[in-house]
Amino acid sequence: MSSKNFFVYITTNPSKTVLYVGVTNDLKIRMQQHYDNRGKKQTFAGRYYCYKLIYYEKYGDANMAIEREKEIKDLSREKKEKLIATENPKWNRIEFYD
Protein backbone atom coordinates (compact mmCIF):
# COMPACT_ATOMS: atom_id res chain seq x y z
CA MET A 1 0.00 0.00 0.00
CA SER A 2 1.55 3.30 -1.04
CA SER A 3 1.45 6.25 1.28
CA LYS A 4 0.28 9.54 -0.15
CA ASN A 5 0.50 12.99 1.30
CA PHE A 6 -2.25 15.57 1.14
CA PHE A 7 -1.87 19.20 2.10
CA VAL A 8 -4.30 21.82 3.29
CA TYR A 9 -2.74 25.19 2.66
CA ILE A 10 -3.29 28.92 2.88
CA THR A 11 -1.86 31.43 0.44
CA THR A 12 -2.04 35.18 0.41
CA ASN A 13 -1.33 38.03 -1.97
CA PRO A 14 1.73 40.32 -1.68
CA SER A 15 -0.19 42.90 0.38
CA LYS A 16 -1.59 40.13 2.65
CA THR A 17 -5.18 41.33 2.24
CA VAL A 18 -6.66 38.16 0.72
CA LEU A 19 -6.49 34.56 1.96
CA TYR A 20 -6.99 31.48 -0.19
CA VAL A 21 -7.51 28.04 1.36
CA GLY A 22 -6.97 24.93 -0.73
CA VAL A 23 -6.11 21.23 -0.68
CA THR A 24 -3.69 19.31 -2.91
CA ASN A 25 -1.65 16.13 -3.07
CA ASP A 26 1.39 17.96 -4.49
CA LEU A 27 2.04 21.24 -2.73
CA LYS A 28 5.16 22.14 -4.70
CA ILE A 29 3.39 21.85 -8.07
CA ARG A 30 0.27 23.57 -6.74
CA MET A 31 2.29 26.57 -5.54
CA GLN A 32 3.89 26.83 -8.99
CA GLN A 33 0.40 26.77 -10.53
CA HIS A 34 -0.73 29.59 -8.23
CA TYR A 35 2.34 31.59 -9.19
CA ASP A 36 1.80 30.97 -12.90
CA ASN A 37 -1.87 31.99 -12.62
CA ARG A 38 -1.14 35.43 -11.14
CA GLY A 39 -3.54 37.96 -12.59
CA LYS A 40 -5.70 35.42 -14.42
CA LYS A 41 -9.33 36.37 -13.82
CA GLN A 42 -10.66 32.80 -14.26
CA THR A 43 -9.61 31.72 -10.75
CA PHE A 44 -10.00 33.32 -7.34
CA ALA A 45 -6.33 32.82 -6.45
CA GLY A 46 -5.24 34.19 -9.82
CA ARG A 47 -7.56 37.18 -9.74
CA TYR A 48 -6.27 38.20 -6.30
CA TYR A 49 -2.62 37.17 -6.77
CA CYS A 50 -2.73 34.58 -3.96
CA TYR A 51 0.53 32.77 -4.58
CA LYS A 52 2.47 33.27 -1.33
CA LEU A 53 2.33 30.09 0.78
CA ILE A 54 2.03 31.11 4.43
CA TYR A 55 0.57 28.00 6.12
CA TYR A 56 0.06 24.30 5.50
CA GLU A 57 -0.90 21.08 7.23
CA LYS A 58 0.04 17.58 6.02
CA TYR A 59 -2.31 14.58 6.05
CA GLY A 60 -1.99 10.95 5.02
CA ASP A 61 -5.67 10.67 4.12
CA ALA A 62 -7.47 12.63 1.40
CA ASN A 63 -10.81 12.70 3.21
CA MET A 64 -9.25 14.11 6.37
CA ALA A 65 -7.52 16.81 4.34
CA ILE A 66 -10.75 17.74 2.56
CA GLU A 67 -12.65 17.93 5.85
CA ARG A 68 -9.93 20.13 7.35
CA GLU A 69 -10.00 22.40 4.30
CA LYS A 70 -13.74 22.87 4.80
CA GLU A 71 -13.21 23.64 8.49
CA ILE A 72 -10.60 26.28 7.74
CA LYS A 73 -12.70 27.83 4.96
CA ASP A 74 -15.56 28.22 7.44
CA LEU A 75 -13.38 30.10 9.94
CA SER A 76 -13.63 33.87 10.21
CA ARG A 77 -10.74 35.94 8.89
CA GLU A 78 -9.66 36.58 12.49
CA LYS A 79 -9.52 32.86 13.30
CA LYS A 80 -7.61 32.12 10.10
CA GLU A 81 -5.08 34.79 11.06
CA LYS A 82 -4.67 33.20 14.49
CA LEU A 83 -4.18 29.78 12.91
CA ILE A 84 -1.50 31.13 10.57
CA ALA A 85 0.21 32.91 13.49
CA THR A 86 0.61 29.61 15.38
CA GLU A 87 3.19 28.48 12.81
CA ASN A 88 4.14 31.64 10.94
CA PRO A 89 3.55 34.77 13.05
CA LYS A 90 5.19 37.14 10.55
CA TRP A 91 3.41 35.58 7.55
CA ASN A 92 6.72 34.97 5.79
CA ARG A 93 6.48 33.15 2.50
CA ILE A 94 7.18 29.44 3.03
CA GLU A 95 9.38 27.72 0.50
CA PHE A 96 8.15 24.13 0.16
CA TYR A 97 10.67 21.45 -0.87
CA ASP A 98 9.11 18.15 0.25
C-alpha positions in Angstrom: 0.0 0.0 0.0 1.6 3.3 -1.0 1.4 6.2 1.3 0.3 9.5 -0.2 0.5 13.0 1.3 -2.2 15.6 1.1 -1.9 19.2 2.1 -4.3 21.8 3.3 -2.7 25.2 2.7 -3.3 28.9 2.9 -1.9 31.4 0.4 -2.0 35.2 0.4 -1.3 38.0 -2.0 1.7 40.3 -1.7 -0.2 42.9 0.4 -1.6 40.1 2.7 -5.2 41.3 2.2 -6.7 38.2 0.7 -6.5 34.6 2.0 -7.0 31.5 -0.2 -7.5 28.0 1.4 -7.0 24.9 -0.7 -6.1 21.2 -0.7 -3.7 19.3 -2.9 -1.7 16.1 -3.1 1.4 18.0 -4.5 2.0 21.2 -2.7 5.2 22.1 -4.7 3.4 21.8 -8.1 0.3 23.6 -6.7 2.3 26.6 -5.5 3.9 26.8 -9.0 0.4 26.8 -10.5 -0.7 29.6 -8.2 2.3 31.6 -9.2 1.8 31.0 -12.9 -1.9 32.0 -12.6 -1.1 35.4 -11.1 -3.5 38.0 -12.6 -5.7 35.4 -14.4 -9.3 36.4 -13.8 -10.7 32.8 -14.3 -9.6 31.7 -10.8 -10.0 33.3 -7.3 -6.3 32.8 -6.5 -5.2 34.2 -9.8 -7.6 37.2 -9.7 -6.3 38.2 -6.3 -2.6 37.2 -6.8 -2.7 34.6 -4.0 0.5 32.8 -4.6 2.5 33.3 -1.3 2.3 30.1 0.8 2.0 31.1 4.4 0.6 28.0 6.1 0.1 24.3 5.5 -0.9 21.1 7.2 0.0 17.6 6.0 -2.3 14.6 6.0 -2.0 11.0 5.0 -5.7 10.7 4.1 -7.5 12.6 1.4 -10.8 12.7 3.2 -9.3 14.1 6.4 -7.5 16.8 4.3 -10.8 17.7 2.6 -12.6 17.9 5.8 -9.9 20.1 7.3 -10.0 22.4 4.3 -13.7 22.9 4.8 -13.2 23.6 8.5 -10.6 26.3 7.7 -12.7 27.8 5.0 -15.6 28.2 7.4 -13.4 30.1 9.9 -13.6 33.9 10.2 -10.7 35.9 8.9 -9.7 36.6 12.5 -9.5 32.9 13.3 -7.6 32.1 10.1 -5.1 34.8 11.1 -4.7 33.2 14.5 -4.2 29.8 12.9 -1.5 31.1 10.6 0.2 32.9 13.5 0.6 29.6 15.4 3.2 28.5 12.8 4.1 31.6 10.9 3.5 34.8 13.1 5.2 37.1 10.6 3.4 35.6 7.5 6.7 35.0 5.8 6.5 33.1 2.5 7.2 29.4 3.0 9.4 27.7 0.5 8.2 24.1 0.2 10.7 21.4 -0.9 9.1 18.2 0.3 
